[in-house]
Amino acid sequence: MKRREFITFLGGVVAAWPSVAITQSSARLWKIGVLANEAWPPLQGLQYGLQELGYVEGKSHLFVYRFAQGDAGRFPALASELVNLPVDLIVAWGTPASLAAHKATTIIPIVMSAGDPVGSGIVAGLARPGGNVTGMSVQMAEQEGKRLELLKKLLPNFSRLAVLSNPTNPYCAIAVGEARRGAAALNLQFEVVEASDAPSLEAAFLSLSRIRPDAVLVVADPFLAGERVRIADQMIKEKLPSIYSYHEHVRAGGLMTYTTNYYDVFRRQGLFIDKIFKGAKPGDLPVQQPTKFELMLNLKTAKALGLTIPPTLLAIADEVIE
């Protein structure tokens, strides 16, 4: 069964930042800063990952949350807040948050998840990231071509693609470039529609209504993920088939997604945290990549769009929402 509910977040307590290297101590109450756009459901995997390693929230560690709430411009200030508290380690979700944390401190360890941390300049390399950053490279951009192929299986006459992207997220430029190459391989007309806040998202909806593409690709971005219900509702209203980079979009009413399981991504980050708390240097811990990607379909949304999912697509789906 998929985990769909998210538990309430708890705040943290200020503690002094040690001048010596981090070492494991049964008496130590670690302060873990979490920098993200929102209380995103998959973040629960971080808590379970630590529990599996014997950590007990409130006794061995506390989480200190800072959420940008749709405004990526807040990430630098929020990252500085975590550094100044201080916390012992920062977990950052997404490229904007990871970049902000990376710029805020060269000392406090950072465990990030980002689409292309090398291309975005967060780490020097995957094998030896260097500095104070390690974590997960989810490589969403490399899957854009695959997502377009799946749309083609659903829509044989698919010829016009619109990509919804966030121009303030450096990763999105990488994803759009990969999508453009995938579209060229399938001989698709290609247009980019951009949104970085609520007003520009409304303008993007108007552009999509005017363009009338055959389908929409929504690239991985924390702001767009935070607007998943609004986006899904608009796609249904405009009768636009769409594919996403997060399962949460489809659970919110989106049509389909092909992506890794982010709950497991955050669960695996617990392993990085454990190693760092036991003395490992973040820059010496190789950045990991997901090995499995899952296709999720929403049949209720397909019906609302007047679409019939081909049996060949249903046969390869990892999860179907009915």
C-alpha positions as CSV (number, residue, x, y, z in Angstrom):
1,M,0.0,0.0,0.0
2,K,1.3,3.5,-0.9
3,R,1.8,6.0,1.9
4,R,-0.5,8.9,1.3
5,E,-0.8,10.7,4.5
6,F,1.7,13.1,6.1
7,I,2.1,13.6,9.8
8,T,2.3,16.9,11.5
9,F,5.7,18.6,11.6
10,L,7.4,19.4,14.9
11,G,9.6,22.4,15.5
12,G,13.1,22.3,16.8
13,V,15.1,23.8,19.8
14,V,18.1,26.0,19.5
15,A,21.4,24.5,20.5
16,A,25.1,25.5,20.4
17,W,27.0,24.5,17.2
18,P,30.0,22.4,18.1
19,S,33.5,23.6,17.0
20,V,34.7,20.0,16.8
21,A,33.9,17.3,14.3
22,I,30.6,15.6,14.7
23,T,30.7,12.3,16.6
24,Q,28.0,10.0,17.7
25,S,26.9,10.4,21.4
26,S,24.0,8.8,23.1
27,A,23.5,12.0,25.1
28,R,23.5,14.2,22.0
29,L,20.2,15.7,20.7
30,W,20.9,16.4,17.1
31,K,19.2,19.4,15.4
32,I,18.3,18.6,11.8
33,G,17.2,21.5,9.7
34,V,14.8,20.7,6.8
35,L,14.6,23.3,4.0
36,A,11.8,22.7,1.6
37,N,8.9,24.5,-0.2
38,E,6.2,22.9,1.9
39,A,5.3,20.0,4.2
40,W,5.6,17.7,1.3
41,P,4.2,14.2,2.0
42,P,7.3,12.2,0.9
43,L,9.3,14.0,3.6
44,Q,7.8,11.5,6.0
45,G,10.3,9.0,4.5
46,L,13.1,10.9,6.3
47,Q,11.5,10.3,9.6
48,Y,11.0,6.6,8.9
49,G,14.5,6.2,7.6
50,L,16.0,7.5,10.8
51,Q,13.6,5.4,12.9
52,E,14.8,2.3,11.1
53,L,18.4,3.1,12.1
54,G,17.4,3.4,15.8
55,Y,16.9,7.2,16.1
56,V,14.0,8.4,18.2
57,E,12.6,11.8,17.4
58,G,12.6,13.9,20.6
59,K,15.3,11.8,22.2
60,S,18.1,11.5,19.7
61,H,17.1,14.3,17.3
62,L,14.7,17.1,16.5
63,F,13.6,18.4,13.2
64,V,13.7,22.2,12.5
65,Y,11.5,23.0,9.5
66,R,11.7,26.0,7.2
67,F,9.2,26.2,4.3
68,A,9.3,28.7,1.5
69,Q,5.6,28.3,0.8
70,G,5.8,28.9,-2.9
71,D,8.3,31.7,-2.8
72,A,11.8,30.5,-3.9
73,G,13.2,33.9,-3.1
74,R,12.8,33.1,0.6
75,F,15.2,30.1,0.5
76,P,18.4,32.1,1.1
77,A,17.0,33.8,4.2
78,L,15.5,30.5,5.5
79,A,18.8,28.8,5.0
80,S,20.6,31.5,6.9
81,E,18.0,31.1,9.7
82,L,18.9,27.4,10.0
83,V,22.6,28.2,10.0
84,N,22.3,30.9,12.6
85,L,20.2,28.8,15.0
86,P,22.4,26.7,14.6
87,V,21.4,23.2,13.4
88,D,23.8,20.2,13.1
89,L,22.8,19.2,9.6
90,I,20.5,20.5,6.8
91,V,18.3,18.4,4.6
92,A,17.3,20.3,1.5
93,W,14.6,19.3,-1.0
94,G,15.0,20.5,-4.6
95,T,17.6,22.5,-6.5
96,P,16.6,26.0,-5.2
97,A,16.7,24.9,-1.5
98,S,19.9,23.0,-2.0
99,L,21.6,25.9,-3.7
100,A,20.5,28.2,-0.9
101,A,21.8,25.9,1.7
102,H,25.1,25.4,-0.2
103,K,25.6,29.2,-0.3
104,A,24.6,29.7,3.3
105,T,27.3,27.4,4.8
106,T,30.5,25.6,4.0
107,I,30.6,24.0,7.4
108,I,27.3,22.5,8.4
109,P,26.7,19.2,6.5
110,I,24.0,19.3,3.9
111,V,22.1,16.2,2.6
112,M,20.3,17.3,-0.5
113,S,18.0,15.9,-3.2
114,A,18.2,17.7,-6.5
115,G,17.6,16.9,-10.1
116,D,21.1,17.5,-11.4
117,P,23.4,18.6,-8.6
118,V,26.5,18.5,-10.8
119,G,24.9,20.6,-13.6
120,S,23.5,23.0,-11.0
121,G,26.8,23.5,-9.3
122,I,25.8,22.0,-6.0
123,V,28.5,19.3,-5.9
124,A,31.7,18.8,-7.9
125,G,30.9,15.3,-8.9
126,L,28.7,12.3,-7.9
127,A,31.5,10.0,-6.9
128,R,33.3,12.6,-4.7
129,P,31.0,15.5,-4.2
130,G,33.5,17.4,-2.1
131,G,32.8,20.2,0.4
132,N,29.9,19.8,2.9
133,V,27.2,18.5,0.5
134,T,26.1,15.0,-0.4
135,G,22.7,13.2,-0.9
136,M,20.6,12.1,-3.8
137,S,20.7,13.1,-7.5
138,V,17.2,12.1,-8.7
139,Q,18.1,12.8,-12.4
140,M,14.6,13.8,-13.4
141,A,15.8,15.6,-16.5
142,E,17.1,12.4,-18.0
143,Q,13.6,10.9,-17.9
144,E,11.9,13.7,-19.9
145,G,12.2,11.8,-23.2
146,K,10.7,8.7,-21.6
147,R,7.8,10.8,-20.3
148,L,7.1,12.0,-23.8
149,E,7.3,8.5,-25.2
150,L,4.6,7.5,-22.6
151,L,2.4,10.4,-23.7
152,K,2.8,9.2,-27.3
153,K,1.6,5.7,-26.3
154,L,-1.5,7.3,-24.8
155,L,-2.0,9.8,-27.6
156,P,-1.0,8.3,-31.0
157,N,-1.7,11.5,-32.8
158,F,0.2,13.6,-30.3
159,S,2.0,16.4,-32.2
160,R,2.0,19.6,-30.0
161,L,3.7,19.7,-26.6
162,A,3.7,22.5,-24.0
163,V,6.1,22.4,-21.1
164,L,5.2,24.1,-17.8
165,S,8.4,25.2,-16.1
166,N,9.7,27.5,-13.4
167,P,12.3,30.0,-14.8
168,T,13.7,30.8,-11.3
169,N,14.8,27.2,-10.8
170,P,18.1,26.4,-12.4
171,Y,17.2,22.8,-12.7
172,C,14.2,23.6,-14.8
173,A,16.4,24.9,-17.6
174,I,18.2,21.6,-17.7
175,A,14.8,19.7,-17.8
176,V,13.4,21.9,-20.5
177,G,16.5,21.2,-22.6
178,E,16.1,17.5,-22.2
179,A,12.4,17.8,-23.0
180,R,13.2,19.8,-26.1
181,R,15.6,17.0,-27.3
182,G,12.9,14.4,-26.6
183,A,10.3,16.4,-28.5
184,A,12.6,16.7,-31.5
185,A,13.1,12.9,-31.6
186,L,9.3,12.5,-31.7
187,N,8.8,15.3,-34.2
188,L,6.7,17.3,-31.7
189,Q,6.0,21.0,-31.9
190,F,7.4,22.5,-28.7
191,E,6.4,25.5,-26.5
192,V,7.5,26.5,-23.0
193,V,5.1,28.2,-20.6
194,E,6.6,29.5,-17.4
195,A,5.4,30.2,-13.9
196,S,7.2,31.0,-10.6
197,D,4.4,32.4,-8.4
198,A,0.6,32.4,-8.2
199,P,0.0,35.3,-10.6
200,S,2.4,33.9,-13.2
201,L,0.8,30.5,-12.9
202,E,-2.6,32.1,-13.7
203,A,-1.0,33.7,-16.7
204,A,0.5,30.4,-17.7
205,F,-3.0,28.8,-17.6
206,L,-4.2,31.5,-20.0
207,S,-1.3,30.8,-22.3
208,L,-2.1,27.1,-22.3
209,S,-5.7,27.8,-23.1
210,R,-4.6,29.9,-26.1
211,I,-1.9,27.5,-27.3
212,R,-4.2,24.4,-27.0
213,P,-1.4,21.8,-27.0
214,D,-2.2,18.1,-27.4
215,A,-0.5,17.5,-24.0
216,V,1.4,19.2,-21.2
217,L,4.6,18.2,-19.5
218,V,5.1,19.6,-16.0
219,V,8.7,19.5,-15.0
220,A,10.0,18.8,-11.5
221,D,9.9,21.9,-9.4
222,P,9.0,22.5,-5.7
223,F,6.7,25.5,-6.5
224,L,4.8,23.6,-9.2
225,A,4.6,20.6,-6.9
226,G,3.0,22.9,-4.3
227,E,0.4,24.0,-6.8
228,R,-0.4,20.4,-7.8
229,V,-4.1,20.5,-7.0
230,R,-4.6,23.8,-8.8
231,I,-2.6,22.5,-11.9
232,A,-4.5,19.2,-12.0
233,D,-7.9,21.0,-11.8
234,Q,-6.9,23.3,-14.6
235,M,-5.7,20.5,-16.8
236,I,-9.0,18.7,-16.4
237,K,-11.0,22.0,-17.0
238,E,-9.1,22.6,-20.2
239,K,-9.2,18.9,-21.3
240,L,-5.4,18.8,-21.4
241,P,-3.6,15.4,-20.9
242,S,-0.6,15.9,-18.7
243,I,2.4,14.1,-17.3
244,Y,4.5,14.9,-14.3
245,S,7.7,14.3,-12.4
246,Y,6.1,13.6,-8.9
247,H,3.6,11.0,-7.9
248,E,1.9,13.6,-5.7
249,H,0.7,15.4,-8.9
250,V,-1.3,12.3,-9.9
251,R,-2.6,11.7,-6.4
252,A,-3.9,15.3,-6.6
253,G,-5.7,14.6,-9.8
254,G,-3.1,14.7,-12.5
255,L,-3.2,12.2,-15.3
256,M,0.1,10.3,-15.2
257,T,3.6,10.4,-14.0
258,Y,6.8,8.5,-14.5
259,T,9.3,9.1,-11.7
260,T,11.2,7.7,-8.8
261,N,9.5,7.1,-5.4
262,Y,10.4,10.2,-3.4
263,Y,9.4,8.6,-0.1
264,D,12.2,6.2,-0.6
265,V,14.6,9.0,-1.6
266,F,14.1,10.7,1.7
267,R,14.2,7.4,3.5
268,R,17.6,6.7,2.1
269,Q,18.8,10.1,3.2
270,G,18.6,8.8,6.7
271,L,21.6,6.6,5.9
272,F,23.6,9.7,4.9
273,I,22.6,11.5,8.1
274,D,23.6,8.5,10.2
275,K,27.0,8.2,8.6
276,I,27.6,12.0,9.1
277,F,26.6,11.9,12.7
278,K,29.0,9.0,13.2
279,G,31.9,11.1,11.8
280,A,31.9,10.7,8.0
281,K,32.6,13.8,5.9
282,P,29.8,14.7,3.5
283,G,32.2,15.4,0.7
284,D,33.5,11.8,0.9
285,L,30.1,10.2,0.6
286,P,29.1,9.5,-3.0
287,V,25.9,11.1,-4.2
288,Q,23.4,8.3,-4.9
289,Q,20.9,8.0,-7.7
290,P,17.5,6.1,-7.8
291,T,17.5,2.8,-9.7
292,K,13.8,2.4,-10.1
293,F,11.2,4.6,-11.8
294,E,7.5,4.0,-11.6
295,L,4.5,4.7,-13.9
296,M,1.4,5.9,-12.2
297,L,-2.0,6.5,-13.9
298,N,-5.2,8.2,-12.7
299,L,-8.1,6.5,-14.4
300,K,-10.6,8.9,-12.8
301,T,-8.8,11.8,-14.5
302,A,-8.6,9.9,-17.8
303,K,-12.4,9.5,-17.7
304,A,-12.8,13.2,-17.0
305,L,-10.6,14.0,-20.0
306,G,-12.6,11.5,-22.2
307,L,-9.5,9.3,-22.6
308,T,-9.2,5.5,-22.7
309,I,-5.9,4.2,-21.3
310,P,-4.5,1.6,-23.8
311,P,-4.2,-1.9,-22.3
312,T,-0.5,-1.8,-23.2
313,L,0.0,1.2,-20.9
314,L,-2.1,-0.2,-18.1
315,A,0.0,-3.4,-18.3
316,I,3.2,-1.6,-17.4
317,A,1.8,0.8,-14.8
318,D,3.1,0.4,-11.3
319,E,0.1,2.0,-9.7
320,V,-3.4,2.8,-11.0
321,I,-5.7,5.3,-9.2
322,E,-9.3,4.4,-9.8
